[in-house]
């Protein structure tokens, strides 16, 4: 079951929609729908309910939320909580929509997380900074005396890695938005040395609902192993983009086109994986939006980006464009990113052209193995996942290119990328 912002919702519903209202809501409408956030003075109950709910992070890593809450809650001294709305993935639109449509749900979750952990400092970190919707929500909440912890808004730089939690903490502390080697993790030593809880804004919105309706309500949607709903950004073959709230475990064919106009699916975004469309309907039914199933195919739900690549595009060309961007967006502070990703990007660019050298495909596969698991963050690993799946799914197209042919009849780029990205290794440096 899915919904968009144009469809009505009721509360408390056991099915979706849960997060997205029919239209953007101010504080008055938000309180009329939900009432004030509970758990005042009962912080320990929230962490227990989050554990019972099975909620995992919706920023991409799917880490159990209660564990991060507990680590920070058990720490001593000053503590910090951060709502991470910097969806640096160029194809993702879910967090932007959520903050525009339901900012109070996110801010409720942020305050509840602050109380549960004992944090006295709260931040909202987004690429858009202080938008009118956020400023109005904070002003209305201040006038109503709802927020015990003041929220500071920080604008993230327009970089792919700016939303990675150690990069986020570095930037909030006045430095560049670059990841750092871990441990220690930010939950142990984060912003200015304080234990810091960083949660995606969608995760915080789920926390606000679980606090109101409880773990059994949350588990009424999704699967037993991966309960709840999630926001997904879906691209159809005609290029149209929409944000959908769907139950975890929904068949991908319910979200993405599987007809003759589609040649492959991209699941999980630019750190995700390509999936070839199976011919058998039974196999198609088995492909569902949950990490347990997707892992069997080398994929993961990630931040919820799903794209159906149209049949008139060249999959190798699309993959080469994305990997060129990912190499350019590296922080450039460890060997796998500084040396490996540009080489892989250059190799894929050659494979996307006519008659690439025979050794290039093997070189790209070898370089992918050399960078995996060796970076300061997971940027090389995510890029390698994307590359390897492209080499497998688009193998027939690679063979055509080796013969000087290409099956594409439409040369217009399909997958979205920011304007003005570097296009060579010199520009990347």
Phi and psi in degrees as a GROMACS rama.xvg file:
@    title "Ramachandran Plot"
@    xaxis  label "Phi"
@    yaxis  label "Psi"
@TYPE xy
-132.847  166.119  UNK-2
-150.38  156.42  UNK-3
-120.265  176.658  UNK-4
-64.2647  -19.4474  UNK-5
-82.5221  -6.92265  UNK-6
-99.2151  140.617  UNK-7
-70.6164  155.134  UNK-8
-134.159  151.296  UNK-9
-122.686  157.472  UNK-10
-130.431  144.045  UNK-11
-85.2506  117.522  UNK-12
-94.2852  144.87  UNK-13
-85.9291  -15.5108  UNK-14
-115.188  174.207  UNK-15
-76.4126  153.979  UNK-16
-79.6368  146.839  UNK-17
-122.458  -41.6331  UNK-18
-94.3668  -41.8543  UNK-19
-91.4151  120.792  UNK-20
-76.6601  169.639  UNK-21
-65.9355  -26.9326  UNK-22
-153.026  157.346  UNK-23
-52.9377  138.509  UNK-24
-114.654  132.752  UNK-25
-83.4533  -178.237  UNK-26
-64.2262  -38.4548  UNK-27
-59.766  -48.0198  UNK-28
-68.1977  -36.5664  UNK-29
-61.1245  -46.9014  UNK-30
-70.1233  -33.1029  UNK-31
-64.531  -33.7614  UNK-32
-79.3725  -45.9344  UNK-33
-108.62  -25.7825  UNK-34
77.0259  174.73  UNK-35
-67.7496  154.664  UNK-36
-67.0768  135.044  UNK-37
-84.3286  -164.651  UNK-38
75.3065  12.6845  UNK-39
-61.5666  120.493  UNK-40
78.3847  6.76214  UNK-41
-131.187  49.7567  UNK-42
-60.6611  -38.0483  UNK-43
-61.5498  -30.4543  UNK-44
-65.1028  -34.3493  UNK-45
-63.3495  -46.3306  UNK-46
-62.1082  -38.8442  UNK-47
-63.565  -41.2205  UNK-48
-68.5626  -36.9293  UNK-49
-64.1996  -40.4913  UNK-50
-63.2583  -44.9703  UNK-51
-65.9968  -28.2685  UNK-52
-73.1127  -26.42  UNK-53
78.7686  15.5883  UNK-54
-61.9045  131.86  UNK-55
-117.3  160.538  UNK-56
-62.3746  140.72  UNK-57
-102.707  14.0218  UNK-58
-87.4247  -10.2935  UNK-59
138.242  -34.2114  UNK-60
-84.114  -21.5504  UNK-61
58.4949  36.6612  UNK-62
-79.647  141.07  UNK-63
-56.6805  123.987  UNK-64
-66.9974  -37.6497  UNK-65
-63.6703  -28.3203  UNK-66
-66.8728  -44.4869  UNK-67
-65.484  -41.1579  UNK-68
-58.86  -44.6886  UNK-69
-67.1332  -39.1477  UNK-70
-60.2419  -47.3732  UNK-71
-70.2698  -38.7328  UNK-72
-61.797  -35.8059  UNK-73
-81.548  -11.7959  UNK-74
-74.0206  161.758  UNK-75
-103.732  158.447  UNK-76
83.44  -162.082  UNK-77
-65.4367  139.887  UNK-78
-133.744  155.293  UNK-79
-132.054  143.524  UNK-80
-123.195  144.805  UNK-81
-133.27  128.751  UNK-82
-90.417  113.565  UNK-83
-95.4564  104.372  UNK-84
-110.689  17.0484  UNK-85
-87.1931  76.3792  UNK-86
-78.1562  88.4254  UNK-87
-73.1422  -14.3596  UNK-88
-59.899  115.649  UNK-89
-60.0456  -24.2232  UNK-90
-88.9569  -8.18681  UNK-91
-90.0341  138.101  UNK-92
-128.583  -0.718948  UNK-93
-67.224  -44.4477  UNK-94
-68.9606  -37.6306  UNK-95
-60.3756  -44.7459  UNK-96
-65.8197  -43.0968  UNK-97
-61.4381  -43.4699  UNK-98
-68.5962  -27.9283  UNK-99
-80.1305  -38.3487  UNK-100
-89.5545  -36.724  UNK-101
-137.219  56.7332  UNK-102
-61.8471  -32.4082  UNK-103
-69.2052  -29.006  UNK-104
-66.7115  -40.6148  UNK-105
-65.7863  -44.2769  UNK-106
-68.7744  -32.6073  UNK-107
-59.2186  -47.9148  UNK-108
-62.409  -36.8061  UNK-109
-65.2037  -43.6808  UNK-110
-67.2836  -38.9332  UNK-111
-64.3222  -39.8273  UNK-112
-65.3261  -37.1321  UNK-113
-63.741  -43.3164  UNK-114
-67.0008  -42.3843  UNK-115
-63.8987  -32.9799  UNK-116
-95.6214  -13.9556  UNK-117
80.7293  22.544  UNK-118
-75.3864  144.133  UNK-119
-114.57  7.44164  UNK-120
-139.457  130.338  UNK-121
-132.224  142.087  UNK-122
-133.043  148.449  UNK-123
-118.327  123.646  UNK-124
-122.129  112.77  UNK-125
-141.968  161.646  UNK-126
-71.9287  -19.3414  UNK-127
-98.2764  -7.61576  UNK-128
67.5535  -142.654  UNK-129
-84.0946  86.5896  UNK-130
-76.1863  160.501  UNK-131
-57.3529  -37.7821  UNK-132
-64.7886  -41.9249  UNK-133
-69.9277  -43.2098  UNK-134
-62.226  -41.525  UNK-135
-65.4124  -43.2967  UNK-136
-61.8178  -44.9633  UNK-137
-65.4252  -38.5231  UNK-138
-66.3059  -43.4797  UNK-139
-65.9207  -38.3859  UNK-140
-68.7475  -38.3357  UNK-141
-63.8628  -42.4041  UNK-142
-64.0307  -31.4929  UNK-143
-88.2839  -4.09308  UNK-144
66.1999  35.069  UNK-145
-85.0429  -29.1863  UNK-146
-105.562  108.95  UNK-147
-68.8085  -27.0881  UNK-148
-111.627  124.661  UNK-149
-66.3168  140.31  UNK-150
-105.263  126.476  UNK-151
-101.253  131.868  UNK-152
-98.9112  131.229  UNK-153
-128.226  134.016  UNK-154
-88.5116  127.68  UNK-155
-82.5074  145.511  UNK-156
-68.6141  157.171  UNK-157
-80.0772  63.2168  UNK-158
-123.756  148.506  UNK-159
-61.2685  -37.9935  UNK-160
-90.1786  3.58153  UNK-161
-64.9765  -23.5943  UNK-162
-90.8806  -5.59775  UNK-163
-63.4855  138.671  UNK-164
-63.639  -35.1631  UNK-165
-73.941  -32.9875  UNK-166
-65.9725  -40.8707  UNK-167
-58.788  -48.1241  UNK-168
-63.1777  -41.038  UNK-169
-58.8736  -43.1982  UNK-170
-70.6917  -39.9437  UNK-171
-61.9117  -28.4929  UNK-172
-84.2529  4.17003  UNK-173
99.1986  2.58791  UNK-174
-102.211  -173.974  UNK-175
-71.9834  152.289  UNK-176
-82.2942  65.117  UNK-177
-116.439  140.017  UNK-178
-66.4317  157.184  UNK-179
-124.441  156.351  UNK-180
-63.9212  141.045  UNK-181
-126.639  149.579  UNK-182
-79.2093  173.673  UNK-183
-74.6798  149.682  UNK-184
-78.8112  161.067  UNK-185
-66.0465  -23.7023  UNK-186
-67.0179  -20.0334  UNK-187
-99.0943  -42.9344  UNK-188
-146.724  100.369  UNK-189
-117.722  -120.292  UNK-190
-63.0898  118.178  UNK-191
49.0515  38.6047  UNK-192
85.8901  -5.75998  UNK-193
-86.1503  142.936  UNK-194
-55.2248  129.974  UNK-195
-129.887  126.099  UNK-196
-95.195  119.292  UNK-197
-112.631  119.619  UNK-198
-131.35  139.552  UNK-199
-60.06  149.246  UNK-200
-63.7017  -34.7102  UNK-201
-65.3195  -39.4038  UNK-202
-58.658  -43.8661  UNK-203
-64.8306  -36.427  UNK-204
-64.5053  -39.3016  UNK-205
-63.0252  -40.4629  UNK-206
-58.3072  -42.2695  UNK-207
-62.021  -34.8351  UNK-208
-77.57  -40.1034  UNK-209
-62.1402  -38.5694  UNK-210
-60.8178  -31.095  UNK-211
-86.0399  -43.0452  UNK-212
-110.411  -12.6409  UNK-213
90.6022  165.904  UNK-214
-67.4233  -33.0482  UNK-215
-65.305  -40.32  UNK-216
-60.2745  -46.0788  UNK-217
-60.7841  -41.416  UNK-218
-75.1245  -6.24706  UNK-219
-68.2552  -16.487  UNK-220
-112.98  158.088  UNK-221
83.8925  -160.264  UNK-222
-108.759  170.015  UNK-223
-64.9238  -41.327  UNK-224
-75.6586  -31.6698  UNK-225
-136.359  83.2031  UNK-226
-77.8568  164.592  UNK-227
96.5759  -173.722  UNK-228
-114.694  169.334  UNK-229
-148.469  153.401  UNK-230
-87.438  136.011  UNK-231
-128.326  145.323  UNK-232
-103.695  116.942  UNK-233
-115.87  130.709  UNK-234
-111.945  122.51  UNK-235
-90.2244  165.643  UNK-236
-59.4111  -23.5818  UNK-237
-80.8702  2.16524  UNK-238
90.7228  -5.61262  UNK-239
-72.0689  142.566  UNK-240
-118.848  137.113  UNK-241
-144.896  150.694  UNK-242
-100.811  128.117  UNK-243
-125.981  139.363  UNK-244
-97.926  125.403  UNK-245
-139.091  154.914  UNK-246
-71.6389  140.139  UNK-247
-63.9853  136.219  UNK-248
98.4972  0.0929081  UNK-249
-66.4067  135.417  UNK-250
-57.758  134.912  UNK-251
-61.3403  -29.4378  UNK-252
-66.4443  -18.6581  UNK-253
-78.1293  -15.5669  UNK-254
-109.976  -29.7307  UNK-255
-123.669  147.952  UNK-256
-67.4556  138.11  UNK-257
-124.107  19.7315  UNK-258
-84.5625  -173.781  UNK-259
-64.87  -16.757  UNK-260
-79.1104  -4.90078  UNK-261
-116.781  134.686  UNK-262
-107.55  -22.971  UNK-263
-163.49  160.976  UNK-264
-112.007  140.227  UNK-265
-105.749  122.682  UNK-266
-118.757  125.448  UNK-267
95.4571  1.3607  UNK-268
83.5413  -155.52  UNK-269
-80.8392  -6.30774  UNK-270
-108.108  18.1086  UNK-271
-100.447  -147.314  UNK-272
-144.385  149.52  UNK-273
-83.2722  142.302  UNK-274
-123.913  129.5  UNK-275
-75.0034  140.888  UNK-276
-73.3938  121.973  UNK-277
-71.7708  151.464  UNK-278
-80.2597  -34.226  UNK-279
-79.9338  131.779  UNK-280
-61.9955  -34.3696  UNK-281
-62.4587  -42.8525  UNK-282
-66.7883  -37.5908  UNK-283
-62.338  -39.2257  UNK-284
-64.7778  -28.7202  UNK-285
-77.5827  -14.6445  UNK-286
-82.1725  105.532  UNK-287
-123.103  158.806  UNK-288
-84.0037  76.3777  UNK-289
-155.229  149.327  UNK-290
-67.3133  -32.8007  UNK-291
-60.6133  -42.2871  UNK-292
-76.092  -46.8292  UNK-293
-64.3355  -29.3181  UNK-294
-58.7576  -32.4768  UNK-295
-63.2375  -23.3023  UNK-296
-107.776  14.6047  UNK-297
74.9531  19.972  UNK-298
-123.894  176.95  UNK-299
-153.927  158.588  UNK-300
-66.8217  -31.5699  UNK-301
56.4804  -137.116  UNK-302
-88.7142  12.5466  UNK-303
84.7871  26.7715  UNK-304
-91.7359  126.238  UNK-305
-129.294  132.789  UNK-306
-139.109  136.012  UNK-307
-102.522  107.64  UNK-308
-74.1565  123.287  UNK-309
-67.2529  153.988  UNK-310
-70.0485  -17.0428  UNK-311
-88.0178  1.46172  UNK-312
-102.826  162.555  UNK-313
-94.7163  116.068  UNK-314
-63.7812  -33.7556  UNK-315
-66.6085  -42.1527  UNK-316
-64.0399  -43.2067  UNK-317
-62.5699  -43.9863  UNK-318
-63.1644  -41.5884  UNK-319
-63.8669  -38.2044  UNK-320
-61.0838  -47.2973  UNK-321
-65.9277  -43.7028  UNK-322
-68.3202  -33.8563  UNK-323
-59.8407  -41.2813  UNK-324
-64.6445  -45.7653  UNK-325
-62.9526  -38.1301  UNK-326
-65.7542  -39.867  UNK-327
-68.898  -27.835  UNK-328
-89.1579  0.164893  UNK-329
-60.3362  150.964  UNK-330
-72.7833  -17.5381  UNK-331
66.5023  28.7762  UNK-332
-116.975  6.90167  UNK-333
-141.487  156.915  UNK-334
-55.8498  -47.2599  UNK-335
-55.5727  -37.8959  UNK-336
-82.403  -42.7688  UNK-337
-66.8941  -39.4173  UNK-338
-110.204  -39.4114  UNK-339
-76.3496  -50.0833  UNK-340
-63.5184  -41.3379  UNK-341
-61.6242  -37.0774  UNK-342
-65.1285  -44.152  UNK-343
-62.6065  -43.3477  UNK-344
-62.9583  -42.2624  UNK-345
-64.782  -38.9727  UNK-346
-63.3765  -44.2339  UNK-347
-65.5486  -36.763  UNK-348
-61.4311  -39.2738  UNK-349
-67.5406  -40.5095  UNK-350
-63.5478  -28.7043  UNK-351
-77.2786  -11.4897  UNK-352
-93.0716  -177.044  UNK-353
-80.66  136.244  UNK-354
50.9929  60.161  UNK-355
-66.0873  156.848  UNK-356
-62.3369  145.812  UNK-357
-61.894  -31.1234  UNK-358
-78.5161  -11.4305  UNK-359
-65.8955  -42.8357  UNK-360
-60.9236  -44.0873  UNK-361
-65.2819  -36.4894  UNK-362
-62.1114  -45.2196  UNK-363
-61.3972  -43.5738  UNK-364
-62.678  -39.7212  UNK-365
-68.7162  -44.1754  UNK-366
-63.2969  -35.7201  UNK-367
-60.4648  -41.0792  UNK-368
-66.8057  -29.8237  UNK-369
-75.3142  -29.6438  UNK-370
-92.6554  -19.345  UNK-371
-64.3699  132.075  UNK-372
75.1589  12.1862  UNK-373
-121.757  7.41405  UNK-374
-90.2247  167.724  UNK-375
-70.0361  -23.4903  UNK-376
-138.767  -167.706  UNK-377
-92.7827  10.71  UNK-378
-59.7933  -46.4224  UNK-379
-62.8595  -39.5813  UNK-380
-63.527  -45.1184  UNK-381
-64.0958  -39.4487  UNK-382
-65.5438  -41.8349  UNK-383
-62.5415  -40.1857  UNK-384
-58.5252  -45.9256  UNK-385
-61.8972  -44.9548  UNK-386
-64.7959  -48.5936  UNK-387
-61.6509  -40.7899  UNK-388
-66.4873  -36.3247  UNK-389
-64.8948  -41.8254  UNK-390
-63.0018  -32.4109  UNK-391
-79.2539  -53.1806  UNK-392
-66.9455  -36.7961  UNK-393
-101.794  23.7257  UNK-394
-55.8969  -43.2001  UNK-395
-60.4629  -36.5601  UNK-396
-69.3124  -36.9785  UNK-397
-59.4954  -40.3902  UNK-398
-64.851  -37.4991  UNK-399
-63.0453  -42.5332  UNK-400
-63.7504  -35.5108  UNK-401
-62.9277  -23.1302  UNK-402
-96.2135  5.98749  UNK-403
82.934  18.9682  UNK-404
-116.802  164.946  UNK-405
-152.723  136.498  UNK-406
-83.8388  -7.78787  UNK-407
-68.6089  136.843  UNK-408
-111.607  -5.09577  UNK-409
-129.762  116.548  UNK-410
-91.5105  -0.824017  UNK-411
-71.576  130.745  UNK-412
-57.7235  143.506  UNK-413
-104.324  -54.1166  UNK-414
-73.2802  135.481  UNK-415
-74.5229  138.231  UNK-416
-136.808  151.982  UNK-417
-64.4105  156.013  UNK-418
-75.4057  150.573  UNK-419
72.5874  28.7235  UNK-420
-78.4452  153.304  UNK-421
-58.5763  146.962  UNK-422
-119.73  -0.0923059  UNK-423
-142.378  168.87  UNK-424
-66.2053  -34.2446  UNK-425
-63.5347  -43.839  UNK-426
-63.2232  -37.0817  UNK-427
-62.3639  -38.3026  UNK-428
